[in-house]
Amino acid sequence: MSVMLITVPLIIFMVVVAPLWLVLHYRSKRHSDHGLSEDDFERLQSLSAKAEALQERIHTLEKILDAETPTWRSKS
């Protein structure tokens, strides 16, 4: 009886769960190996350009604040 308690779940796991697990694992592995799609790459380029523009704006604002209020950095 105790052998059946271990054998039945093990057989169910090996027949149902393990193959499904392997198929899903290798499908996701194959999908991730392709890298970025064209849309994702364009979106990444766009976000990168926006980040650079925002960085330039921050740099300009810091220059203005440094000129008008030289001690603004030590106040925060």
ZAVEXFI-489535 format. One record per residue: residue in one letter; x negated, y negated, z negated of N, C-alpha, C in turn. Coordinates in pm, whole numbers, padded with zeros to 5 digits, always signed. Layout:
N
aXYZXYZXYZ
...
***
This chain:
76
m-00082+00120+00000+00000+00000+00000-00086-00125+00000
s-00194-00127-00081-00277-00246-00089-00353-00270+00042
v-00383-00164+00116-00450-00178+00245-00356-00245+00345
m-00230-00215+00337-00129-00275+00428-00114-00424+00402
l-00130-00466+00276-00117-00607+00243-00226-00690+00308
i-00340-00632+00332-00451-00704+00396-00449-00683+00547
t-00416-00565+00592-00424-00529+00732-00321-00602+00817
v-00200-00610+00772-00093-00672+00852-00120-00821+00876
p-00151-00901+00776-00181-01041+00805-00306-01057+00893
l-00404-00969+00874-00526-00977+00955-00495-00947+01101
i-00413-00849+01128-00375-00816+01266-00295-00930+01327
i-00202-00986+01252-00123-01099+01302-00215-01217+01333
f-00311-01243+01246-00406-01352+01270-00486-01328+01397
m-00538-01207+01414-00622-01176+01529-00544-01175+01660
v-00418-01141+01655-00338-01131+01778-00274-01265+01815
v-00233-01344+01718-00158-01466+01747-00243-01592+01723
v-00294-01607+01606-00357-01732+01566-00494-01751+01632
a-00580-01651+01628-00716-01665+01679-00719-01701+01829
p-00646-01631+01916-00650-01669+02058-00595-01811+02082
l-00488-01846+02013-00433-01979+02029-00533-02084+01982
w-00597-02057+01872-00699-02147+01818-00814-02164+01918
l-00861-02056+01976-00970-02063+02073-00930-02140+02199
v-00812-02114+02250-00766-02184+02371-00757-02333+02345
l-00697-02372+02236-00683-02515+02204-00819-02580+02179
h-00908-02508+02114-01041-02562+02086-01117-02590+02216
y-01121-02493+02306-01198-02512+02429-01131-02608+02525
r-00998-02619+02519-00931-02720+02602-00968-02860+02555
s-00969-02882+02425-01005-03014+02374-01154-03041+02397
k-01237-02940+02389-01380-02954+02415-01404-02994+02560
r-01334-02931+02653-01348-02962+02795-01298-03103+02823
h-01191-03142+02758-01134-03276+02779-01230-03384+02729
s-01296-03360+02616-01386-03461+02561-01518-03469+02636
d-01555-03365+02710-01680-03365+02786-01674-03453+02910
h-01556-03489+02953-01544-03569+03074-01582-03715+03051
g-01591-03759+02929-01627-03897+02900-01508-03990+02914
l-01539-04117+02938-01434-04218+02949-01368-04213+03086
s-01238-04233+03085-01169-04245+03213-01194-04386+03268
e-01153-04408+03392-01174-04540+03452-01101-04649+03375
d-00978-04620+03335-00900-04718+03258-00966-04748+03124
d-01014-04643+03057-01081-04663+02929-01208-04746+02946
f-01283-04720+03053-01406-04794+03077-01376-04941+03105
e-01271-04968+03184-01233-05107+03212-01187-05176+03084
r-01111-05107+03002-01066-05164+02876-01185-05194+02785
l-01282-05104+02782-01402-05124+02702-01481-05246+02751
q-01493-05261+02882-01562-05377+02939-01490-05506+02902
s-01357-05504+02912-01277-05622+02880-01293-05660+02733
l-01286-05561+02644-01302-05588+02501-01443-05637+02469
s-01540-05586+02539-01677-05631+02519-01693-05778+02560
a-01633-05814+02672-01639-05954+02717-01569-06046+02618
k-01454-06003+02566-01383-06083+02467-01465-06099+02340
a-01531-05993+02298-01613-06000+02177-01729-06097+02196
e-01790-06095+02314-01900-06189+02341-01850-06332+02341
a-01731-06356+02399-01675-06491+02400-01644-06538+02258
l-01590-06449+02176-01562-06485+02037-01690-06512+01959
q-01794-06436+01988-01923-06459+01922-01978-06597+01959
e-01964-06635+02084-02008-06769+02126-01927-06878+02056
r-01797-06857+02042-01713-06956+01974-01754-06970+01827
i-01781-06859+01762-01824-06864+01622-01956-06939+01610
h-02047-06909+01702-02176-06978+01700-02158-07129+01718
t-02070-07169+01810-02043-07311+01832-01981-07375+01709
l-01884-07307+01647-01821-07361+01526-01922-07375+01412
e-02012-07280+01399-02113-07290+01295-02207-07408+01320
k-02240-07433+01446-02323-07550+01479-02253-07679+01441
i-02124-07687+01472-02046-07807+01438-02041-07825+01286
l-02013-07718+01215-02008-07728+01068-02145-07763+01009
d-02251-07708+01066-02386-07742+01017-02416-07890+01037
a-02368-07946+01149-02393-08087+01177-02309-08177+01087
e-02184-08140+01064-02093-08225+00987-02107-08205+00836
t-02121-08080+00794-02130-08047+00651-02243-07946+00632
p-02363-07995+00609-02478-07903+00601-02471-07802+00486
t-02396-07829+00383-02392-07738+00268-02270-07644+00270
w-02204-07631+00381-02082-07549+00386-02111-07401+00362
r-02229-07355+00397-02261-07213+00379-02276-07178+00231
s-02328-07268+00154-02350-07238+00011-02220-07250-00071
k-02118-07311-00015-01990-07326-00087-01909-07199-00086
s-01926-07114+00011-01844-06993+00018-01904-06882-00055
***
